[in-house]
Amino acid sequence: MNTKTQNSISLEKIYKAQHNIKGVVEQTPLIFMKNFSERYHAKIYFKREDLQVVRSYKIRGAYNKIQGLTNDKLKNGIVCASAGNHAQGVAYACQKLKVQGTIFMPVTTPHQKIDQVRMFGGSFVDIKLFGDSFDDSQKAAVEFCEKTKTTFVHPFDDLEVIAGQGTVGLEILNDSENPIDYLFLPVGGGGLAAGVSSVFKTLSPKTKIIGVEPIGAPSLTTSLEKGVNTTLDEIDNFVDGAAVKRIGELNFEICKELLDGTDTICEGLICSTILKLYNENALVVEPAGALSIAALENFKNEIKGKTIVCVVSGGNNDITRMEEMKERALFYEGLKHYFIIKFPQRAGALKEFVVDVLGPNDDIAYFEYTKKHNRDKGPAVVGIELESKEDFEPLLTRMKQKGFLSEYLNEKPELFQFLV
């Protein structure tokens, strides 16, 4: 059997990685999701990498890489850069192997992930916060390695790391009772996509493999469109586990050959998916972990009647972000809207707005107003939650008819962020 295409990781290497991580890394379950299957009229399964001890698949590649280093390199210590999940995998590996590690993380990393790194690594890790993005942290980490002669453990652009992530694919195929029609993989740096696609293209070549990225950091999609690995000028760090300006060099070459397509997901859909998972299935996933599931919405016509696997890559979500996620989800679903309203400065104006403008199921969720006596009308910033998105146009019509509407803020994000 041919176990290696021109650009892929060999099955032998991935089987070896599976042996190397045995006893340390969990073999996570492949779970049939009844509610999602009914919603999309397909057989949908989640590969639950959020159930790893470090709550993400990153432990696979990190441990496989570190355990394979020479004793001299292990004695000198290792260094990594990460927005969170790779750092936790490296920290756990350092503690298990009794290796000293220095971990660079962006200053913007959620506190929950920083605390988890400290917990998993204990006295074996030193955390250094540097820069606003993974790329800033990585640059600092590489410079630190050059000065200290330590070994850099890359989060994705490394053959041993990719092989470790590829073990996810071996487990999926081992546990699946039916041929898999579609496989949705989250993509940040591309280690998971490169490793798992190498497995599938050999053992399940008919499976369509889709790489899924946040719309604010589409490094793979952009690179595929241009035909060359491309560094993005700016990225949105909201999906912190997949916010990478440039996909790995090895990973790009593999993904370019083995992936059947890519999809980019807006942050609102990601947040909506996170809330659905929590409310319907009691699953806590991070934004990057929801990417593959959110893609189902964009592929709902193609996947009908098919067998689908979504890799849930991580569950390290900071609870303090939930209010922001709820807000983004309501925006995406068309259920929350912000306006600047012109109120006549007379008694009864607010009552008129509530009675004559708001619908019976509309709810004022935000209101900020300061009366100024030298004006005929005073502006107020008002946030309104709707029961159904179909209620929006009638609400807008009533506002215009009654002369209350000044600005619709949802379509003016810069002004909205300044005012609310």
SELUM-80440 format. One record per residue (C-alpha): residue number from 1; x, y, z. Coordinates in nm, 2 decimals, padded with zeros to 4 digits. Layout:
BEGIN
+------+--------+--------+--------+
: resi :      x :      y :      z :
+------+--------+--------+--------+
:  NUM :      X :      Y :      Z :
...
+------+--------+--------+--------+
***
This chain:
BEGIN
+------+--------+--------+--------+
: resi :      x :      y :      z :
+------+--------+--------+--------+
:    1 :  00.00 :  00.00 :  00.00 :
:    2 :  00.12 :  00.35 : -00.08 :
:    3 :  00.12 :  00.53 :  00.25 :
:    4 :  00.26 :  00.86 :  00.15 :
:    5 :  00.17 :  01.11 : -00.12 :
:    6 :  00.41 :  01.37 : -00.25 :
:    7 :  00.32 :  01.61 :  00.03 :
:    8 :  00.20 :  01.42 :  00.34 :
:    9 :  00.32 :  01.26 :  00.66 :
:   10 :  00.37 :  00.89 :  00.63 :
:   11 :  00.13 :  00.65 :  00.81 :
:   12 :  00.43 :  00.48 :  00.96 :
:   13 :  00.53 :  00.81 :  01.13 :
:   14 :  00.18 :  00.87 :  01.26 :
:   15 :  00.15 :  00.51 :  01.39 :
:   16 :  00.49 :  00.56 :  01.57 :
:   17 :  00.35 :  00.88 :  01.72 :
:   18 :  00.05 :  00.69 :  01.84 :
:   19 :  00.28 :  00.44 :  02.02 :
:   20 :  00.48 :  00.73 :  02.17 :
:   21 :  00.19 :  00.91 :  02.33 :
:   22 :  00.01 :  00.59 :  02.45 :
:   23 : -00.07 :  00.61 :  02.83 :
:   24 : -00.03 :  00.99 :  02.84 :
:   25 : -00.28 :  01.11 :  02.58 :
:   26 : -00.65 :  01.01 :  02.60 :
:   27 : -00.82 :  00.82 :  02.32 :
:   28 : -01.11 :  01.06 :  02.29 :
:   29 : -01.46 :  00.94 :  02.19 :
:   30 : -01.64 :  00.98 :  01.86 :
:   31 : -01.99 :  01.08 :  01.96 :
:   32 : -02.31 :  01.07 :  01.76 :
:   33 : -02.49 :  01.40 :  01.80 :
:   34 : -02.87 :  01.34 :  01.77 :
:   35 : -02.98 :  01.71 :  01.78 :
:   36 : -02.73 :  01.82 :  01.52 :
:   37 : -02.81 :  01.52 :  01.30 :
:   38 : -03.18 :  01.60 :  01.31 :
:   39 : -03.11 :  01.97 :  01.24 :
:   40 : -02.90 :  01.90 :  00.93 :
:   41 : -03.07 :  01.57 :  00.82 :
:   42 : -02.74 :  01.39 :  00.84 :
:   43 : -02.54 :  01.15 :  01.06 :
:   44 : -02.32 :  01.39 :  01.25 :
:   45 : -02.04 :  01.29 :  01.49 :
:   46 : -01.81 :  01.50 :  01.71 :
:   47 : -01.45 :  01.39 :  01.77 :
:   48 : -01.42 :  01.52 :  02.13 :
:   49 : -01.07 :  01.65 :  02.17 :
:   50 : -01.20 :  01.89 :  02.43 :
:   51 : -01.20 :  01.58 :  02.66 :
:   52 : -00.82 :  01.56 :  02.67 :
:   53 : -00.66 :  01.62 :  03.01 :
:   54 : -00.55 :  01.96 :  02.87 :
:   55 : -00.88 :  02.00 :  02.70 :
:   56 : -00.74 :  02.01 :  02.35 :
:   57 : -00.56 :  01.79 :  02.09 :
:   58 : -00.24 :  01.99 :  02.12 :
:   59 : -00.10 :  01.75 :  02.38 :
:   60 : -00.06 :  01.49 :  02.11 :
:   61 :  00.19 :  01.68 :  01.90 :
:   62 :  00.37 :  01.84 :  02.19 :
:   63 :  00.43 :  01.52 :  02.38 :
:   64 :  00.54 :  01.33 :  02.06 :
:   65 :  00.79 :  01.60 :  01.98 :
:   66 :  00.94 :  01.65 :  02.33 :
:   67 :  00.97 :  01.28 :  02.42 :
:   68 :  01.17 :  01.22 :  02.10 :
:   69 :  01.44 :  01.48 :  02.19 :
:   70 :  01.79 :  01.36 :  02.28 :
:   71 :  01.89 :  01.36 :  02.65 :
:   72 :  02.12 :  01.65 :  02.59 :
:   73 :  01.84 :  01.86 :  02.44 :
:   74 :  01.61 :  01.77 :  02.72 :
:   75 :  01.87 :  01.87 :  02.98 :
:   76 :  01.90 :  02.21 :  02.81 :
:   77 :  01.53 :  02.27 :  02.83 :
:   78 :  01.27 :  02.35 :  02.57 :
:   79 :  01.08 :  02.67 :  02.46 :
:   80 :  00.75 :  02.72 :  02.29 :
:   81 :  00.52 :  03.01 :  02.18 :
:   82 :  00.14 :  02.96 :  02.21 :
:   83 : -00.19 :  03.14 :  02.24 :
:   84 : -00.29 :  02.88 :  02.50 :
:   85 : -00.36 :  02.52 :  02.39 :
:   86 : -00.01 :  02.43 :  02.27 :
:   87 :  00.13 :  02.59 :  02.58 :
:   88 : -00.09 :  02.36 :  02.80 :
:   89 :  00.02 :  02.06 :  02.60 :
:   90 :  00.39 :  02.15 :  02.63 :
:   91 :  00.35 :  02.23 :  03.00 :
:   92 :  00.19 :  01.89 :  03.07 :
:   93 :  00.46 :  01.72 :  02.87 :
:   94 :  00.73 :  01.90 :  03.07 :
:   95 :  00.58 :  01.79 :  03.40 :
:   96 :  00.54 :  01.43 :  03.28 :
:   97 :  00.90 :  01.41 :  03.14 :
:   98 :  01.05 :  01.63 :  03.41 :
:   99 :  01.18 :  01.88 :  03.16 :
:  100 :  01.22 :  02.25 :  03.21 :
:  101 :  01.02 :  02.47 :  02.97 :
:  102 :  00.99 :  02.84 :  02.90 :
:  103 :  00.65 :  02.93 :  02.74 :
:  104 :  00.59 :  03.25 :  02.56 :
:  105 :  00.23 :  03.36 :  02.54 :
:  106 :  00.06 :  03.68 :  02.40 :
:  107 : -00.04 :  03.94 :  02.65 :
:  108 : -00.39 :  03.90 :  02.51 :
:  109 : -00.42 :  03.53 :  02.61 :
:  110 : -00.73 :  03.47 :  02.83 :
:  111 : -00.64 :  03.44 :  03.20 :
:  112 : -00.80 :  03.10 :  03.21 :
:  113 : -00.55 :  02.96 :  02.96 :
:  114 : -00.25 :  03.11 :  03.14 :
:  115 : -00.37 :  02.97 :  03.48 :
:  116 : -00.41 :  02.63 :  03.31 :
:  117 : -00.05 :  02.64 :  03.18 :
:  118 :  00.07 :  02.71 :  03.54 :
:  119 : -00.14 :  02.43 :  03.67 :
:  120 : -00.02 :  02.17 :  03.42 :
:  121 :  00.34 :  02.26 :  03.42 :
:  122 :  00.39 :  02.34 :  03.79 :
:  123 :  00.76 :  02.41 :  03.88 :
:  124 :  00.87 :  02.28 :  03.54 :
:  125 :  00.75 :  02.58 :  03.34 :
:  126 :  00.83 :  02.96 :  03.33 :
:  127 :  00.56 :  03.17 :  03.16 :
:  128 :  00.66 :  03.49 :  02.97 :
:  129 :  00.38 :  03.72 :  02.83 :
:  130 :  00.50 :  03.90 :  02.52 :
:  131 :  00.32 :  04.08 :  02.23 :
:  132 : -00.04 :  04.11 :  02.12 :
:  133 : -00.05 :  03.80 :  01.90 :
:  134 :  00.10 :  03.45 :  01.86 :
:  135 :  00.34 :  03.58 :  01.59 :
:  136 :  00.48 :  03.84 :  01.83 :
:  137 :  00.53 :  03.57 :  02.10 :
:  138 :  00.69 :  03.33 :  01.85 :
:  139 :  00.94 :  03.59 :  01.74 :
:  140 :  01.04 :  03.65 :  02.10 :
:  141 :  01.06 :  03.27 :  02.17 :
:  142 :  01.29 :  03.21 :  01.88 :
:  143 :  01.52 :  03.49 :  01.98 :
:  144 :  01.53 :  03.34 :  02.34 :
:  145 :  01.62 :  03.00 :  02.20 :
:  146 :  01.91 :  03.14 :  02.01 :
:  147 :  02.05 :  03.31 :  02.32 :
:  148 :  02.00 :  03.02 :  02.55 :
:  149 :  02.07 :  02.73 :  02.31 :
:  150 :  01.74 :  02.56 :  02.41 :
:  151 :  01.51 :  02.37 :  02.17 :
:  152 :  01.21 :  02.54 :  02.02 :
:  153 :  00.89 :  02.32 :  02.01 :
:  154 :  00.69 :  02.47 :  01.73 :
:  155 :  00.31 :  02.45 :  01.78 :
:  156 :  00.24 :  02.33 :  01.42 :
:  157 :  00.52 :  02.36 :  01.17 :
:  158 :  00.71 :  02.05 :  01.27 :
:  159 :  00.70 :  01.69 :  01.14 :
:  160 :  00.68 :  01.53 :  01.48 :
:  161 :  00.41 :  01.77 :  01.60 :
:  162 :  00.21 :  01.71 :  01.28 :
:  163 :  00.25 :  01.33 :  01.32 :
:  164 :  00.12 :  01.36 :  01.68 :
:  165 : -00.19 :  01.55 :  01.56 :
:  166 : -00.24 :  01.30 :  01.29 :
:  167 : -00.32 :  01.04 :  01.55 :
:  168 : -00.66 :  01.21 :  01.58 :
:  169 : -00.73 :  01.07 :  01.23 :
:  170 : -00.63 :  00.72 :  01.32 :
:  171 : -00.88 :  00.72 :  01.61 :
:  172 : -01.16 :  00.86 :  01.41 :
:  173 : -01.13 :  00.59 :  01.14 :
:  174 : -01.09 :  00.32 :  01.41 :
:  175 : -01.41 :  00.42 :  01.59 :
:  176 : -01.63 :  00.50 :  01.29 :
:  177 : -01.88 :  00.23 :  01.19 :
:  178 : -01.96 :  00.39 :  00.86 :
:  179 : -01.77 :  00.55 :  00.57 :
:  180 : -01.72 :  00.92 :  00.64 :
:  181 : -01.84 :  01.15 :  00.37 :
:  182 : -01.72 :  01.48 :  00.51 :
:  183 : -01.46 :  01.57 :  00.77 :
:  184 : -01.45 :  01.93 :  00.90 :
:  185 : -01.11 :  02.03 :  01.06 :
:  186 : -01.04 :  02.36 :  01.23 :
:  187 : -00.73 :  02.54 :  01.09 :
:  188 : -00.50 :  02.78 :  01.27 :
:  189 : -00.14 :  02.70 :  01.20 :
:  190 : -00.24 :  02.38 :  01.01 :
:  191 : -00.08 :  02.11 :  01.22 :
:  192 : -00.41 :  01.92 :  01.29 :
:  193 : -00.53 :  01.96 :  00.93 :
:  194 : -00.20 :  01.84 :  00.78 :
:  195 : -00.17 :  01.54 :  01.01 :
:  196 : -00.53 :  01.42 :  00.99 :
:  197 : -00.56 :  01.47 :  00.62 :
:  198 : -00.25 :  01.26 :  00.57 :
:  199 : -00.43 :  00.98 :  00.74 :
:  200 : -00.76 :  01.02 :  00.56 :
:  201 : -00.62 :  01.05 :  00.21 :
:  202 : -00.45 :  00.71 :  00.25 :
:  203 : -00.71 :  00.52 :  00.45 :
:  204 : -01.03 :  00.70 :  00.35 :
:  205 : -00.96 :  00.87 :  00.02 :
:  206 : -01.33 :  00.93 : -00.07 :
:  207 : -01.38 :  01.15 :  00.24 :
:  208 : -01.41 :  01.52 :  00.15 :
:  209 : -01.18 :  01.71 :  00.39 :
:  210 : -01.27 :  02.08 :  00.46 :
:  211 : -01.04 :  02.31 :  00.65 :
:  212 : -01.23 :  02.57 :  00.85 :
:  213 : -01.09 :  02.91 :  00.95 :
:  214 : -01.22 :  03.22 :  01.13 :
:  215 : -01.30 :  03.50 :  00.88 :
:  216 : -01.08 :  03.73 :  01.08 :
:  217 : -00.77 :  03.51 :  01.02 :
:  218 : -00.80 :  03.32 :  00.69 :
:  219 : -00.43 :  03.24 :  00.64 :
:  220 : -00.49 :  02.91 :  00.46 :
:  221 : -00.77 :  03.04 :  00.24 :
:  222 : -00.57 :  03.35 :  00.14 :
:  223 : -00.26 :  03.14 :  00.07 :
:  224 : -00.46 :  02.89 : -00.15 :
:  225 : -00.61 :  03.18 : -00.34 :
:  226 : -00.27 :  03.33 : -00.41 :
:  227 : -00.10 :  03.00 : -00.47 :
:  228 :  00.18 :  03.07 : -00.22 :
:  229 :  00.20 :  03.07 :  00.15 :
:  230 :  00.11 :  03.43 :  00.25 :
:  231 :  00.14 :  03.63 :  00.57 :
:  232 : -00.17 :  03.83 :  00.66 :
:  233 : -00.11 :  04.19 :  00.74 :
:  234 : -00.38 :  04.20 :  01.02 :
:  235 : -00.59 :  03.94 :  01.20 :
:  236 : -00.87 :  03.94 :  01.45 :
:  237 : -00.76 :  03.76 :  01.76 :
:  238 : -01.11 :  03.68 :  01.88 :
:  239 : -01.08 :  03.31 :  01.78 :
:  240 : -00.75 :  03.30 :  01.97 :
:  241 : -00.68 :  02.93 :  01.91 :
:  242 : -00.68 :  02.98 :  01.54 :
:  243 : -00.56 :  03.34 :  01.50 :
:  244 : -00.24 :  03.29 :  01.31 :
:  245 : -00.10 :  03.54 :  01.04 :
:  246 :  00.08 :  03.27 :  00.85 :
:  247 :  00.01 :  02.89 :  00.83 :
:  248 :  00.31 :  02.66 :  00.87 :
:  249 :  00.53 :  02.60 :  00.56 :
:  250 :  00.51 :  02.22 :  00.59 :
:  251 :  00.14 :  02.24 :  00.67 :
:  252 :  00.06 :  02.46 :  00.37 :
:  253 :  00.22 :  02.22 :  00.13 :
:  254 :  00.03 :  01.93 :  00.27 :
:  255 : -00.31 :  02.11 :  00.30 :
:  256 : -00.27 :  02.25 : -00.05 :
:  257 : -00.25 :  01.89 : -00.19 :
:  258 : -00.48 :  01.70 :  00.05 :
:  259 : -00.77 :  01.93 :  00.15 :
:  260 : -01.08 :  01.93 : -00.07 :
:  261 : -01.18 :  02.29 :  00.03 :
:  262 : -01.18 :  02.55 :  00.29 :
:  263 : -01.45 :  02.76 :  00.47 :
:  264 : -01.43 :  03.08 :  00.66 :
:  265 : -01.67 :  03.14 :  00.95 :
:  266 : -01.78 :  03.48 :  01.09 :
:  267 : -01.73 :  03.54 :  01.46 :
:  268 : -02.11 :  03.58 :  01.51 :
:  269 : -02.18 :  03.23 :  01.38 :
:  270 : -01.90 :  03.09 :  01.60 :
:  271 : -02.06 :  03.25 :  01.91 :
:  272 : -02.40 :  03.13 :  01.81 :
:  273 : -02.27 :  02.78 :  01.78 :
:  274 : -02.09 :  02.80 :  02.12 :
:  275 : -02.42 :  02.90 :  02.29 :
:  276 : -02.62 :  02.63 :  02.11 :
:  277 : -02.36 :  02.37 :  02.22 :
:  278 : -02.38 :  02.49 :  02.58 :
:  279 : -02.76 :  02.52 :  02.60 :
:  280 : -02.85 :  02.21 :  02.41 :
:  281 : -02.57 :  01.97 :  02.49 :
:  282 : -02.40 :  02.11 :  02.80 :
:  283 : -02.07 :  02.13 :  02.60 :
:  284 : -01.82 :  02.40 :  02.68 :
:  285 : -01.61 :  02.47 :  02.37 :
:  286 : -01.37 :  02.75 :  02.29 :
:  287 : -01.41 :  02.96 :  01.97 :
:  288 : -01.16 :  02.75 :  01.77 :
:  289 : -01.33 :  02.44 :  01.90 :
:  290 : -01.66 :  02.55 :  01.75 :
:  291 : -01.52 :  02.62 :  01.40 :
:  292 : -01.58 :  02.28 :  01.25 :
:  293 : -01.94 :  02.26 :  01.39 :
:  294 : -02.02 :  02.62 :  01.27 :
:  295 : -01.92 :  02.51 :  00.92 :
:  296 : -02.22 :  02.27 :  00.91 :
:  297 : -02.45 :  02.58 :  00.86 :
:  298 : -02.26 :  02.67 :  00.55 :
:  299 : -02.26 :  02.32 :  00.41 :
:  300 : -02.62 :  02.23 :  00.51 :
:  301 : -02.73 :  02.15 :  00.16 :
:  302 : -02.43 :  01.94 :  00.06 :
:  303 : -02.43 :  01.73 :  00.38 :
:  304 : -02.79 :  01.61 :  00.38 :
:  305 : -02.80 :  01.23 :  00.41 :
:  306 : -02.43 :  01.21 :  00.46 :
:  307 : -02.20 :  01.09 :  00.74 :
:  308 : -02.01 :  01.38 :  00.89 :
:  309 : -01.73 :  01.42 :  01.15 :
:  310 : -01.65 :  01.75 :  01.31 :
:  311 : -01.33 :  01.77 :  01.52 :
:  312 : -01.40 :  01.96 :  01.84 :
:  313 : -01.04 :  02.08 :  01.89 :
:  314 : -01.06 :  02.24 :  02.23 :
:  315 : -01.27 :  02.34 :  02.53 :
:  316 : -01.06 :  02.60 :  02.70 :
:  317 : -01.32 :  02.88 :  02.71 :
:  318 : -01.29 :  03.17 :  02.95 :
:  319 : -01.62 :  03.22 :  03.12 :
:  320 : -01.56 :  03.60 :  03.14 :
:  321 : -01.60 :  03.61 :  02.76 :
:  322 : -01.95 :  03.47 :  02.76 :
:  323 : -02.13 :  03.81 :  02.77 :
:  324 : -01.94 :  03.92 :  02.46 :
:  325 : -02.01 :  03.59 :  02.29 :
:  326 : -02.38 :  03.62 :  02.37 :
:  327 : -02.38 :  03.98 :  02.22 :
:  328 : -02.21 :  03.87 :  01.90 :
:  329 : -02.44 :  03.57 :  01.87 :
:  330 : -02.75 :  03.79 :  01.90 :
:  331 : -02.61 :  04.03 :  01.64 :
:  332 : -02.55 :  03.74 :  01.40 :
:  333 : -02.90 :  03.60 :  01.45 :
:  334 : -03.05 :  03.94 :  01.39 :
:  335 : -03.20 :  03.96 :  01.74 :
:  336 : -03.02 :  04.25 :  01.89 :
:  337 : -03.00 :  04.60 :  01.75 :
:  338 : -02.86 :  04.93 :  01.86 :
:  339 : -02.99 :  05.27 :  01.76 :
:  340 : -02.93 :  05.64 :  01.83 :
:  341 : -03.29 :  05.76 :  01.90 :
:  342 : -03.40 :  06.13 :  01.89 :
:  343 : -03.63 :  06.19 :  02.18 :
:  344 : -03.84 :  06.51 :  02.20 :
:  345 : -03.75 :  06.68 :  02.53 :
:  346 : -04.10 :  06.68 :  02.67 :
:  347 : -04.29 :  06.47 :  02.92 :
:  348 : -04.43 :  06.15 :  02.77 :
:  349 : -04.18 :  06.10 :  02.49 :
:  350 : -04.04 :  05.78 :  02.63 :
:  351 : -04.39 :  05.64 :  02.69 :
:  352 : -04.48 :  05.72 :  02.33 :
:  353 : -04.17 :  05.53 :  02.21 :
:  354 : -04.25 :  05.23 :  02.43 :
:  355 : -04.62 :  05.22 :  02.34 :
:  356 : -04.62 :  05.32 :  01.97 :
:  357 : -04.28 :  05.20 :  01.85 :
:  358 : -04.18 :  04.89 :  02.04 :
:  359 : -04.36 :  04.56 :  01.94 :
:  360 : -04.52 :  04.34 :  02.21 :
:  361 : -04.22 :  04.11 :  02.23 :
:  362 : -03.95 :  04.37 :  02.19 :
:  363 : -03.73 :  04.43 :  02.49 :
:  364 : -03.51 :  04.73 :  02.58 :
:  365 : -03.17 :  04.58 :  02.67 :
:  366 : -02.96 :  04.90 :  02.68 :
:  367 : -03.06 :  05.27 :  02.74 :
:  368 : -02.84 :  05.57 :  02.78 :
:  369 : -02.98 :  05.93 :  02.78 :
:  370 : -02.88 :  06.26 :  02.92 :
:  371 : -03.14 :  06.55 :  02.91 :
:  372 : -03.01 :  06.88 :  02.77 :
:  373 : -03.25 :  07.17 :  02.81 :
:  374 : -03.11 :  07.39 :  02.53 :
:  375 : -03.22 :  07.14 :  02.26 :
:  376 : -03.56 :  07.04 :  02.12 :
:  377 : -03.45 :  06.68 :  02.09 :
:  378 : -03.21 :  06.47 :  02.29 :
:  379 : -03.02 :  06.16 :  02.16 :
:  380 : -03.03 :  05.83 :  02.34 :
:  381 : -02.84 :  05.51 :  02.27 :
:  382 : -03.09 :  05.23 :  02.28 :
:  383 : -03.03 :  04.85 :  02.25 :
:  384 : -03.34 :  04.64 :  02.16 :
:  385 : -03.36 :  04.26 :  02.17 :
:  386 : -03.62 :  04.10 :  01.94 :
:  387 : -03.80 :  03.76 :  01.98 :
:  388 : -03.77 :  03.70 :  01.61 :
:  389 : -03.54 :  03.86 :  01.34 :
:  390 : -03.86 :  03.91 :  01.13 :
:  391 : -03.96 :  04.18 :  01.38 :
:  392 : -03.67 :  04.41 :  01.28 :
:  393 : -03.81 :  04.57 :  00.96 :
:  394 : -04.15 :  04.65 :  01.13 :
:  395 : -03.96 :  04.81 :  01.42 :
:  396 : -03.75 :  05.01 :  01.19 :
:  397 : -04.06 :  05.13 :  00.99 :
:  398 : -04.23 :  05.25 :  01.31 :
:  399 : -03.92 :  05.43 :  01.43 :
:  400 : -03.91 :  05.62 :  01.10 :
:  401 : -04.28 :  05.70 :  01.09 :
:  402 : -04.27 :  05.84 :  01.44 :
:  403 : -03.95 :  06.04 :  01.38 :
:  404 : -03.74 :  05.87 :  01.64 :
:  405 : -03.47 :  05.71 :  01.43 :
:  406 : -03.13 :  05.89 :  01.40 :
:  407 : -02.87 :  05.62 :  01.34 :
:  408 : -02.87 :  05.24 :  01.31 :
:  409 : -02.55 :  05.14 :  01.49 :
:  410 : -02.52 :  04.77 :  01.40 :
:  411 : -02.40 :  04.88 :  01.05 :
:  412 : -02.15 :  05.13 :  01.20 :
:  413 : -01.91 :  04.91 :  01.41 :
:  414 : -01.66 :  05.19 :  01.48 :
:  415 : -01.93 :  05.42 :  01.61 :
:  416 : -02.10 :  05.14 :  01.80 :
:  417 : -01.79 :  05.03 :  01.98 :
:  418 : -01.73 :  05.39 :  02.09 :
:  419 : -02.08 :  05.45 :  02.22 :
:  420 : -02.16 :  05.11 :  02.38 :
+------+--------+--------+--------+
***
